[in-house]
């Protein structure tokens, strides 16, 4: 599973991040940065949290692989 983590700075100078599961593999391809920027810009434009997001700090795409072992 891929997760995208968008990182921001608040107006109080604190770090703030938003993680979203099921990120598209397209984020790792050419043009992926533009998709990430557009998502971060939309979040900043709407200010949907109980803090004021002042600037974008960066982003991470995290790929998680899980191996499940059943009990013997």
Backbone as JSON Lines, residues from 0, in Angstrom:
{"i":0,"aa":"X","n":[0.84,-1.18,0.0],"ca":[0.0,0.0,0.0],"c":[0.89,1.24,0.0]}
{"i":1,"aa":"X","n":[0.51,2.22,-0.82],"ca":[1.23,3.48,-0.85],"c":[0.44,4.53,-0.07]}
{"i":2,"aa":"X","n":[1.17,5.34,0.66],"ca":[0.6,6.44,1.42],"c":[1.32,7.72,1.01]}
{"i":3,"aa":"X","n":[0.57,8.8,0.84],"ca":[1.2,10.09,0.6],"c":[1.06,10.92,1.87]}
{"i":4,"aa":"X","n":[2.16,11.52,2.28],"ca":[2.19,12.35,3.49],"c":[2.57,13.76,3.05]}
{"i":5,"aa":"X","n":[1.63,14.69,3.2],"ca":[1.86,16.08,2.84],"c":[2.27,16.83,4.1]}
{"i":6,"aa":"X","n":[3.35,17.6,3.98],"ca":[3.89,18.31,5.13],"c":[3.72,19.82,4.94]}
{"i":7,"aa":"X","n":[3.29,20.47,6.02],"ca":[3.03,21.91,6.0],"c":[3.68,22.57,7.21]}
{"i":8,"aa":"X","n":[3.74,23.88,7.18],"ca":[4.09,24.69,8.35],"c":[2.85,25.51,8.68]}
{"i":9,"aa":"X","n":[2.56,25.65,9.97],"ca":[1.41,26.44,10.4],"c":[1.83,27.9,10.58]}
{"i":10,"aa":"X","n":[0.85,28.76,10.79],"ca":[1.15,30.17,11.03],"c":[1.86,30.37,12.37]}
{"i":11,"aa":"X","n":[1.84,29.35,13.23],"ca":[2.54,29.41,14.52],"c":[3.95,28.83,14.41]}
{"i":12,"aa":"X","n":[4.38,28.47,13.2],"ca":[5.72,27.93,13.01],"c":[5.87,26.46,13.38]}
{"i":13,"aa":"X","n":[4.76,25.76,13.51],"ca":[4.79,24.34,13.87],"c":[4.63,23.48,12.62]}
{"i":14,"aa":"X","n":[5.18,22.27,12.67],"ca":[5.01,21.3,11.59],"c":[3.63,20.67,11.69]}
{"i":15,"aa":"X","n":[3.03,20.39,10.54],"ca":[1.72,19.76,10.48],"c":[1.73,18.85,9.25]}
{"i":16,"aa":"X","n":[1.24,17.63,9.39],"ca":[1.23,16.73,8.24],"c":[-0.12,16.03,8.11]}
{"i":17,"aa":"X","n":[-0.42,15.65,6.88],"ca":[-1.64,14.93,6.55],"c":[-1.22,13.69,5.77]}
{"i":18,"aa":"X","n":[-1.64,12.51,6.21],"ca":[-1.33,11.27,5.52],"c":[-2.6,10.68,4.92]}
{"i":19,"aa":"X","n":[-2.48,10.21,3.68],"ca":[-3.63,9.61,3.0],"c":[-3.21,8.27,2.41]}
{"i":20,"aa":"X","n":[-3.94,7.23,2.75],"ca":[-3.68,5.88,2.25],"c":[-4.15,5.74,0.81]}
{"i":21,"aa":"X","n":[-3.71,4.67,0.17],"ca":[-4.1,4.29,-1.18],"c":[-3.69,5.33,-2.22]}
{"i":22,"aa":"X","n":[-2.5,5.91,-2.04],"ca":[-1.98,6.89,-2.99],"c":[-1.73,6.2,-4.33]}
{"i":23,"aa":"X","n":[-1.94,6.93,-5.38],"ca":[-1.75,6.42,-6.73],"c":[-0.27,6.23,-7.04]}
{"i":24,"aa":"X","n":[0.06,5.17,-7.77],"ca":[1.43,4.95,-8.22],"c":[1.88,6.07,-9.16]}
{"i":25,"aa":"X","n":[0.93,6.79,-9.75],"ca":[1.25,7.91,-10.64],"c":[2.03,9.01,-9.93]}
{"i":26,"aa":"X","n":[1.94,9.06,-8.61],"ca":[2.69,10.08,-7.87],"c":[4.19,9.88,-7.98]}
{"i":27,"aa":"X","n":[4.62,8.66,-8.3],"ca":[6.04,8.36,-8.43],"c":[6.53,8.49,-9.87]}
{"i":28,"aa":"X","n":[5.63,8.8,-10.79],"ca":[5.98,8.92,-12.19],"c":[6.17,10.39,-12.56]}
{"i":29,"aa":"X","n":[6.57,10.61,-13.82],"ca":[6.73,11.98,-14.31],"c":[5.39,12.71,-14.16]}
{"i":30,"aa":"X","n":[5.42,13.89,-13.63],"ca":[4.21,14.66,-13.38],"c":[3.63,14.43,-12.0]}
{"i":31,"aa":"X","n":[4.2,13.48,-11.25],"ca":[3.7,13.2,-9.91],"c":[3.82,14.35,-8.95]}
{"i":32,"aa":"X","n":[4.92,15.1,-9.07],"ca":[5.12,16.25,-8.18],"c":[4.01,17.28,-8.38]}
{"i":33,"aa":"X","n":[3.59,17.47,-9.63],"ca":[2.51,18.42,-9.9],"c":[1.21,17.98,-9.24]}
{"i":34,"aa":"X","n":[0.94,16.67,-9.24],"ca":[-0.26,16.15,-8.57],"c":[-0.2,16.4,-7.07]}
{"i":35,"aa":"X","n":[0.97,16.16,-6.49],"ca":[1.15,16.38,-5.06],"c":[1.0,17.85,-4.71]}
{"i":36,"aa":"X","n":[1.62,18.72,-5.54],"ca":[1.49,20.17,-5.31],"c":[0.04,20.61,-5.4]}
{"i":37,"aa":"X","n":[-0.7,20.07,-6.36],"ca":[-2.1,20.45,-6.52],"c":[-2.93,20.04,-5.3]}
{"i":38,"aa":"X","n":[-2.65,18.85,-4.78],"ca":[-3.37,18.39,-3.58],"c":[-3.05,19.28,-2.38]}
{"i":39,"aa":"X","n":[-1.77,19.6,-2.2],"ca":[-1.36,20.46,-1.08],"c":[-1.96,21.85,-1.23]}
{"i":40,"aa":"X","n":[-1.97,22.38,-2.47],"ca":[-2.56,23.7,-2.7],"c":[-4.04,23.71,-2.38]}
{"i":41,"aa":"X","n":[-4.75,22.64,-2.75],"ca":[-6.19,22.55,-2.47],"c":[-6.45,22.53,-0.97]}
{"i":42,"aa":"X","n":[-5.63,21.79,-0.25],"ca":[-5.79,21.74,1.21],"c":[-5.53,23.11,1.82]}
{"i":43,"aa":"X","n":[-4.47,23.77,1.35],"ca":[-4.17,25.11,1.89],"c":[-5.26,26.12,1.55]}
{"i":44,"aa":"X","n":[-5.83,26.03,0.35],"ca":[-6.88,26.96,-0.05],"c":[-8.13,26.8,0.79]}
{"i":45,"aa":"X","n":[-8.43,25.56,1.22],"ca":[-9.64,25.29,1.98],"c":[-9.45,25.37,3.49]}
{"i":46,"aa":"X","n":[-8.21,25.25,3.97],"ca":[-7.92,25.32,5.41],"c":[-8.91,24.49,6.22]}
{"i":47,"aa":"X","n":[-8.96,23.15,5.99],"ca":[-9.99,22.33,6.62],"c":[-9.68,21.87,8.05]}
{"i":48,"aa":"X","n":[-8.57,22.32,8.61],"ca":[-8.19,21.85,9.94],"c":[-8.31,22.96,10.96]}
{"i":49,"aa":"X","n":[-8.09,22.63,12.21],"ca":[-8.24,23.59,13.29],"c":[-6.94,24.37,13.52]}
{"i":50,"aa":"X","n":[-6.1,24.44,12.49],"ca":[-4.89,25.25,12.49],"c":[-4.83,25.97,11.14]}
{"i":51,"aa":"X","n":[-4.07,27.04,11.07],"ca":[-3.9,27.75,9.8],"c":[-2.61,27.3,9.15]}
{"i":52,"aa":"X","n":[-2.74,26.68,7.98],"ca":[-1.57,26.23,7.24],"c":[-0.99,27.43,6.48]}
{"i":53,"aa":"X","n":[0.3,27.73,6.74],"ca":[0.93,28.91,6.16],"c":[1.74,28.6,4.92]}
{"i":54,"aa":"X","n":[2.36,27.42,4.87],"ca":[3.2,27.09,3.72],"c":[3.36,25.58,3.57]}
{"i":55,"aa":"X","n":[3.73,25.19,2.36],"ca":[4.02,23.78,2.09],"c":[5.47,23.53,2.49]}
{"i":56,"aa":"X","n":[5.71,22.4,3.12],"ca":[7.06,22.04,3.55],"c":[7.64,20.91,2.7]}
{"i":57,"aa":"X","n":[6.8,20.03,2.18],"ca":[7.27,18.91,1.37],"c":[6.26,17.78,1.39]}
{"i":58,"aa":"X","n":[6.68,16.64,0.85],"ca":[5.8,15.48,0.8],"c":[6.64,14.22,0.74]}
{"i":59,"aa":"X","n":[6.01,13.12,1.13],"ca":[6.64,11.8,1.05],"c":[5.63,10.82,0.49]}
{"i":60,"aa":"X","n":[6.08,9.92,-0.36],"ca":[5.26,8.79,-0.77],"c":[5.9,7.58,-0.12]}
{"i":61,"aa":"X","n":[5.13,6.91,0.72],"ca":[5.61,5.79,1.52],"c":[4.99,4.52,0.97]}
{"i":62,"aa":"X","n":[5.83,3.54,0.64],"ca":[5.35,2.25,0.12],"c":[5.54,1.22,1.21]}
{"i":63,"aa":"X","n":[4.44,0.63,1.67],"ca":[4.48,-0.35,2.75],"c":[4.17,-1.74,2.22]}
{"i":64,"aa":"X","n":[5.02,-2.66,2.52],"ca":[4.8,-4.07,2.19],"c":[4.62,-4.83,3.5]}
{"i":65,"aa":"X","n":[3.58,-5.63,3.57],"ca":[3.29,-6.4,4.78],"c":[3.3,-7.88,4.44]}
{"i":66,"aa":"X","n":[3.99,-8.65,5.24],"ca":[3.99,-10.1,5.11],"c":[3.29,-10.67,6.34]}
{"i":67,"aa":"X","n":[2.22,-11.4,6.13],"ca":[1.43,-11.94,7.24],"c":[1.77,-13.41,7.4]}
{"i":68,"aa":"X","n":[2.02,-13.8,8.63],"ca":[2.27,-15.2,8.96],"c":[1.15,-15.65,9.88]}
{"i":69,"aa":"X","n":[0.49,-16.74,9.53],"ca":[-0.56,-17.31,10.34],"c":[0.06,-18.07,11.51]}
{"i":70,"aa":"X","n":[-0.63,-18.1,12.62],"ca":[-0.16,-18.85,13.78],"c":[-0.14,-20.34,13.47]}
{"i":71,"aa":"X","n":[0.87,-21.03,13.99],"ca":[0.98,-22.48,13.73],"c":[0.17,-23.27,14.72]}
